[in-house]
Amino acid sequence: MSGEGPSPRPRWQRLAAAGVLGVAVLAGGTSAWLAGVRHAAPPPPTLAYSAEILDREGRLLRPFPLADGRWRLTPDLAKVDRRYIAMLICYEDKRFYQHGGIDPLSLVRAALQFVWHGRIVSGGSTLTMQVARLLEPPGPRTLGAKLREMRRAIELEARLSKDEILKLYMALAPYGGNLEGVRAASLAWFGKEPRRLTLNEAALLVALPQAPESRRPDRYPAQAEAGRERVLARLADAGLFGAPEAELARAGTIPVRRLDMPMIAPHATETARRDRPAAGVQTLAIDRAIQQRLEELAAERVRTLGAGVSLAMVVLDNATGEVLARVSGADPADRARAGSVDLTRAIRSPGSTLKPFIYGLAFEDGIAHPETLIEDRPTRFGAYAPENFDLGFQGTVPVKRALQLSLNVPAVMLLQAVGPQRLATRLNGAGTRLVLPPGEVPGLAVGLGGVGVRLEDLASLYAAIASGGLARPPVERLDALATGRDVSTLPKGGRLMSEVAAWYLADTLAGTPPPQNARGGQIAFKTGTSFGYRDAWSVGFDGRRTIAIWVGRPDGQPVPGMIGRVAAAPLLFDAFSRVVSQPAPLRPAPREAVRARNTELPPPLRRFGRSQNEMAGREGPRIAFPPDGASLERDDSEMPMKVSGGNGALTILVNGVPVGEPSRGHTLFWQPPGAGFVRLTVMDSTGASDSVVVRLR
């Protein structure tokens, strides 16, 4: 019996098997091709971004364009409105998180739409493919370009996460003109970061990249509105939001004017950019909210100051020296007021604003106390005969009153006692650069403004008073400091004066009569007017901040009648009211401070000035031991001071504080306060004194 072979399969089965085999081969080949593309994918692209200057809280102060003029700001997905991101993905690429760079369903849909309509209805491009196209130079939209775009999309997906691809899109998407990326677009069209967008704004930002030039809101608002409407309609149909929300968004206006990029603190940001041109992001100590409020105040006031007159302001944090605001003029483009010049760094005559530091040294030396009486009478110091601003004299006044009224003769008398060179050395040691004419040395006129100083340095000096006598250099930037702005990482300053002397000054300046219609006792402040009405100053502080104000003509021309109390002091009080709701209390009195009426002071401190005995040629006290600059071994027992000369009972002052009872002997004893430098002063009954500084080991 002959056998029969199996009957052949029907043709359709053979064709089906061949088809399955072909699909398998094609799929395998495609898979192998994709694996090869992914394996050979180049490194992730590196983009150039606009340089950004940020404030202390990371808020944008000012961006700078790229070299070719484009604005491309670094995007941060965490700081972009989440609804906008959801709308973008739903409108442009619903399966963004599922595909590997190419969405086959979108490509098939695009092909069918092309066959049905005879034109391109949708391109089938994913967000990744759009990023691939944006990374390449512009060119014609051909089939070959589309294939290269698809390959590049697969490569991007191999090297980057979905969020990184989304970040690239938000950096590169075109929004018309030289705007690239969602941050630049949001700032240019809405004047704000894309952190919180309205539905209207988010829909417009989704629509613009599809046709950035033909939908530019400032040129073609109708086309921009039509594009926004298309986005709203499709996303409402997709259920992303309801009809009432969509209707409300449709009622929103389309911006018809492009806004300028932020330029807050123009001089400070320009300086930061010039100092570090290669830095992508820099962080300054400036507080944007304070800076903006004071820029608004400056813009309001500068218009009332007269032709060519400008102003400048500096705000410092007392404890750290951080520059919280720096305002120079009202408009950098104002040539009539030298708007391009940073007047906070201009060298000007400080008028009477250096007087407090004369008094501070006198308090530290123990030759004066706020309640000490001093004479304000016509007095000649060699060829120099100072006069008061009102050309009158007050007679005998307490030292604190002499400072509060800014009397000139008492200030010069005290400066003669502490020494102009010593004052200049102390101020320079605290970081302030005093500028004198070539070949000149500090003289008595220094105390009345006969020297040049910068507004920012003056602010630092007053911040030192507020901080108990410890000066810190101004801190401009925070990106060089440790995380958290630890005070220990800040630059170290020098001691301007003792803590007691600083408290005496702060307490005295808090009693300065306020300008008209202002409330006194809230801040400690001092005004000044330079010779010839060229500069008007006012500097003040509370327990947290110091604000310094300058008013004048940048070209140095006089402004008749312009004085600190009238032109600058009201600005100072207005500035404080805009910066703080309630001034912070000043530092409490240190334990060593002497609170007493004049009659309760030691006799040598009751009156400052030369006695009749001194006028007759009698010698004042001199410290014979220890010598100035000596280094002494310290123990727990009292240490001796040997004094020659002097009239009547002698009083020892340690760091400006009287110790023990007055004695008529010439060997006195004092208790060392601890290791370190100590200023010892001896004063006789006429007020004559001598001081030395020694080091205790």
Long-range contacts (C-beta under 8 A, 24 or more apart in sequence): 34-100, 34-154, 37-151, 37-154, 37-155, 37-158, 38-154, 38-155, 38-157, 38-158, 39-158, 40-155, 41-154, 41-155, 41-156, 41-158, 41-159, 42-155, 42-159, 43-159, 44-156, 44-159, 44-160, 44-164, 45-135, 45-168, 47-72, 47-168, 47-171, 47-172, 48-72, 49-73, 49-74, 49-171, 49-280, 50-74, 50-184, 51-273, 51-279, 51-280, 51-281, 51-282, 52-280, 52-281, 52-282, 53-265, 53-268, 53-269, 53-272, 53-273, 53-281, 53-282, 53-283, 53-284, 54-281, 54-282, 54-283, 54-284, 55-264, 55-283, 55-284, 55-286, 55-287, 55-288, 55-291, 56-283, 56-284, 56-285, 56-286, 56-287, 56-322, 56-324, 56-478, 56-485, 57-287, 57-288, 58-283, 59-288, 60-187, 60-193, 60-262, 61-262, 61-264, 61-265, 61-268, 61-269, 61-284, 61-286, 61-288, 61-291, 62-261, 62-262, 62-263, 62-264, 62-265, 62-266, 62-269, 63-184, 63-261, 63-262, 64-273, 65-178, 69-178, 70-178, 70-179, 70-180, 71-178, 71-179, 71-180, 71-181, 71-184, 71-188, 71-261, 72-171, 72-172, 72-180, 72-181, 72-184, 73-171, 73-181, 73-183, 73-184, 73-187, 74-171, 74-183, 74-280, 74-281, 75-167, 75-170, 75-171, 75-181, 75-182, 75-183, 77-163, 77-166, 77-167, 77-170, 79-193, 79-194, 79-195, 80-170, 80-182, 80-183, 80-194, 80-195, 81-194, 81-195, 81-196, 81-197, 81-202, 83-197, 83-199, 83-202, 84-182, 84-194, 84-197, 84-202, 84-205, 84-206, 85-166, 86-240, 87-202, 87-203, 87-206, 87-231, 87-235, 87-240, 88-127, 88-169, 88-206, 89-127, 90-235, 90-238, 90-240, 91-206, 91-231, 91-234, 91-235, 92-126, 92-127, 92-130, 92-206, 93-126, 93-127, 93-128, 95-126, 96-126, 96-127, 96-128, 96-162, 96-166, 97-162, 99-126, 99-128, 100-154, 100-157, 101-126, 101-128, 101-129, 101-150, 101-153, 101-154, 101-155, 101-156, 101-157, 102-126, 102-128, 102-129, 102-150, 102-153, 102-154, 125-149, 126-153, 127-165, 127-166, 127-169, 128-153, 128-156, 128-157, 128-165, 129-153, 130-169, 130-173, 131-156, 131-165, 131-168, 131-169, 131-172, 132-156, 134-168, 134-169, 134-172, 134-173, 134-174, 135-168, 135-172, 173-209, 174-208, 174-209, 174-212, 175-205, 175-208, 175-209, 175-212, 176-208, 176-212, 176-213, 176-215, 176-216, 176-217, 176-218, 176-219, 177-216, 177-258, 179-212, 184-261, 187-259, 187-261, 187-262, 188-258, 188-259, 188-261, 189-217, 189-255, 189-258, 189-259, 190-255, 190-259, 191-259, 198-249, 198-252, 199-232, 199-241, 199-245, 199-246, 199-248, 199-249, 199-252, 200-228, 200-248, 200-249, 200-250, 200-251, 200-252, 200-253, 201-252, 203-228, 203-231, 203-232, 203-235, 203-249, 204-228, 204-231, 204-254, 206-231, 207-231, 217-254, 217-255, 217-256, 217-258, 218-255, 218-256, 218-257, 218-258, 221-254, 221-256, 224-254, 225-254, 228-254, 263-332, 264-288, 264-291, 264-292, 264-295, 265-291, 265-295, 265-325, 265-326, 265-327, 266-332, 267-326, 267-328, 267-332, 267-342, 267-344, 268-323, 268-326, 268-476, 271-342, 271-476, 272-476, 272-477, 281-479, 282-477, 282-479, 283-477, 283-478, 283-479, 284-323, 284-476, 284-477, 284-478, 285-317, 285-322, 285-323, 285-324, 285-475, 285-476, 285-477, 285-478, 286-323, 286-324, 286-325, 286-326, 287-324, 287-325, 290-315, 290-324, 290-325, 290-579, 291-324, 291-325, 291-326, 291-327, 293-578, 293-579, 294-325, 294-327, 294-575, 294-578, 294-579, 295-327, 295-330, 297-571, 297-574, 297-575, 297-578, 298-327, 298-329, 298-330, 299-330, 299-331, 301-571, 301-574, 302-329, 302-330, 302-337, 303-330, 305-551, 305-567, 306-559, 307-336, 308-336, 308-337, 308-553, 308-554, 308-555, 308-557, 309-337, 309-551, 309-552, 309-553, 309-559, 309-562, 310-334, 310-337, 310-338, 310-339, 310-343, 310-551, 310-552, 310-553, 310-554, 311-343, 311-549, 311-550, 311-551, 311-552, 311-571, 312-343, 312-344, 312-346, 312-455, 312-549, 312-550, 313-344, 313-547, 313-548, 313-549, 313-550, 313-571, 313-575, 314-344, 314-455, 314-456, 314-459, 314-547, 314-548, 315-459, 315-545, 315-546, 315-547, 315-575, 315-579, 316-459, 316-460, 316-463, 316-474, 316-545, 316-546, 316-547, 316-548, 317-463, 317-544, 317-545, 318-463, 318-466, 318-467, 318-541, 318-543, 318-544, 318-545, 318-546, 319-467, 319-487, 319-544, 320-472, 320-475, 320-485, 320-487, 320-490, 321-460, 321-463, 321-472, 321-473, 321-474, 321-475, 321-490, 321-491, 321-493, 322-474, 322-475, 322-478, 322-485, 323-456, 323-474, 323-475, 323-476, 324-545, 325-579, 326-456, 329-554, 337-554, 338-554, 338-555, 341-554, 343-455, 343-550, 343-554, 344-454, 344-455, 344-456, 344-550, 345-454, 345-455, 345-456, 346-454, 346-455, 346-554, 347-435, 347-452, 347-453, 347-454, 348-452, 348-453, 348-454, 348-455, 348-530, 348-534, 348-535, 348-550, 348-552, 349-449, 349-450, 349-451, 349-452, 349-453, 349-530, 349-531, 349-534, 349-535, 350-449, 350-451, 350-453, 350-458, 350-528, 350-530, 350-535, 350-537, 351-448, 351-449, 351-527, 351-528, 351-529, 351-530, 351-531, 351-535, 351-536, 351-537, 351-564, 352-406, 352-408, 352-411, 352-448, 352-449, 352-526, 352-527, 352-528, 352-529, 352-564, 353-449, 353-458, 353-526, 353-527, 353-528, 353-537, 353-539, 353-564, 354-423, 354-427, 354-446, 354-447, 354-449, 354-451, 354-453, 354-528, 355-403, 355-406, 355-411, 355-447, 355-448, 355-526, 356-403, 356-462, 356-465, 356-505, 356-508, 356-509, 356-526, 357-423, 357-426, 357-427, 357-461, 357-496, 357-497, 358-411, 358-414, 358-415, 358-418, 358-423, 358-447, 359-399, 359-403, 359-411, 359-414, 359-504, 359-505, 359-508, 360-465, 360-469, 360-496, 360-497, 360-501, 360-502, 360-504, 360-505, 361-414, 361-418, 361-422, 361-423, 361-426, 361-497, 361-501, 362-399, 362-414, 362-417, 362-418, 362-608, 363-497, 363-498, 363-500, 363-501, 363-504, 363-505, 363-656, 364-497, 364-498, 364-500, 364-501, 364-655, 364-656, 364-679, 365-417, 365-418, 365-653, 365-656, 365-679, 365-681, 365-689, 365-691, 366-605, 366-653, 366-656, 366-657, 366-658, 366-679, 366-681, 366-683, 366-689, 366-691, 367-414, 367-417, 367-418, 367-608, 367-681, 367-683, 367-687, 367-689, 368-399, 368-414, 368-605, 368-608, 369-399, 369-504, 369-594, 369-596, 369-601, 369-605, 370-398, 370-399, 370-400, 370-504, 370-507, 370-508, 371-398, 371-399, 371-400, 371-596, 371-597, 371-598, 371-601, 372-398, 372-399, 372-598, 372-601, 372-605, 372-606, 372-607, 372-608, 373-397, 373-398, 373-399, 373-598, 373-606, 373-607, 373-608, 374-398, 374-399, 374-402, 374-410, 374-413, 374-414, 374-607, 374-608, 374-609, 375-409, 375-410, 375-413, 375-608, 375-609, 376-402, 376-407, 376-409, 376-410, 377-409, 378-409, 379-409, 379-412, 379-413, 381-412, 381-416, 381-444, 384-412, 384-443, 384-444, 384-445, 386-411, 386-412, 386-444, 386-448, 389-529, 389-563, 398-598, 399-608, 400-507, 400-508, 400-511, 403-505, 403-508, 403-509, 404-508, 404-509, 404-511, 404-512, 404-513, 406-526, 406-527, 406-528, 408-448, 411-447, 411-448, 412-444, 412-447, 412-448, 413-608, 413-609, 414-608, 415-444, 415-446, 415-447, 416-444, 417-608, 417-689, 420-444, 420-446, 420-447, 423-447, 424-451, 426-496, 426-497, 427-461, 427-496, 429-494, 429-496, 430-460, 430-461, 430-464, 430-471, 430-493, 430-494, 430-495, 430-496, 431-457, 431-460, 431-471, 431-472, 431-473, 431-493, 431-494, 432-457, 432-458, 432-460, 432-461, 433-457, 449-528, 449-530, 449-531, 455-548, 455-550, 456-548, 458-537, 458-539, 458-548, 459-539, 459-546, 459-547, 459-548, 461-496, 462-526, 462-539, 462-540, 462-541, 462-546, 462-548, 463-541, 463-546, 464-493, 464-496, 464-497, 464-502, 465-496, 465-497, 465-502, 465-505, 465-506, 465-509, 465-524, 465-541, 466-502, 466-506, 466-524, 466-541, 466-542, 466-543, 466-546, 466-586, 466-587, 467-502, 467-587, 468-499, 468-502, 468-503, 468-587, 468-590, 469-495, 469-496, 469-497, 469-498, 469-499, 469-501, 469-502, 470-495, 470-496, 471-495, 471-496, 498-655, 498-656, 498-679, 499-590, 499-592, 500-590, 500-592, 500-593, 500-655, 500-656, 500-657, 501-656, 503-587, 503-589, 503-590, 503-593, 504-593, 506-541, 506-586, 506-587, 507-586, 507-589, 509-540, 510-586, 514-569, 514-573, 515-565, 515-566, 515-569, 515-570, 515-573, 516-570, 517-570, 518-569, 518-570, 518-573, 519-573, 522-576, 522-583, 523-572, 523-573, 523-576, 523-583, 524-586, 525-569, 525-572, 527-563, 527-564, 527-565, 527-568, 527-569, 528-564, 529-562, 529-563, 529-564, 529-565, 532-558, 533-558, 533-559, 533-560, 533-561, 533-562, 533-563, 534-558, 534-559, 536-562, 536-563, 536-564, 536-566, 536-567, 536-568, 537-564, 537-568, 538-564, 538-565, 538-568, 538-569, 538-571, 538-572, 539-572, 540-572, 540-573, 540-576, 541-586, 542-576, 542-580, 542-583, 542-584, 542-585, 542-586, 543-583, 543-584, 543-585, 543-586, 543-587, 544-580, 544-584, 545-579, 545-580, 545-584, 547-572, 547-575, 547-576, 547-579, 549-575, 592-655, 592-657, 593-657, 594-657, 594-658, 602-651, 602-658, 602-662, 602-683, 603-648, 603-649, 603-651, 603-662, 603-685, 604-651, 604-662, 604-683, 604-684, 604-685, 604-686, 604-687, 604-689, 605-651, 605-658, 605-683, 605-687, 607-687, 608-687, 609-687, 610-686, 610-687, 610-688, 611-647, 611-686, 611-687, 611-688, 613-647, 613-686, 614-647, 614-686, 614-688, 618-647, 619-645, 619-646, 620-645, 620-646, 620-647, 620-684, 620-686, 620-688, 620-689, 620-690, 621-645, 621-646, 621-650, 621-682, 621-683, 621-684, 621-688, 621-689, 621-690, 622-646, 622-690, 623-680, 623-682, 623-690, 623-691, 623-692, 626-680, 626-692, 626-694, 627-692, 628-692, 628-693, 628-694, 629-692, 629-693, 629-694, 629-695, 630-692, 630-694, 630-695, 631-694, 631-695, 631-697, 632-694, 632-695, 632-696, 632-697, 633-697, 634-672, 634-674, 634-675, 634-696, 634-697, 638-669, 638-670, 638-671, 639-669, 639-670, 639-671, 639-672, 640-667, 640-668, 640-669, 641-667, 641-668, 641-669, 641-670, 641-680, 641-682, 642-666, 642-667, 643-667, 643-668, 643-682, 643-690, 646-682, 646-684, 646-688, 647-684, 647-685, 647-686, 647-688, 648-684, 648-685, 648-686, 649-684, 649-685, 650-682, 650-683, 650-684, 651-682, 651-683, 651-684, 652-680, 652-681, 652-682, 653-680, 653-681, 653-682, 653-683, 654-678, 654-679, 654-680, 654-681, 655-679, 656-681, 672-696
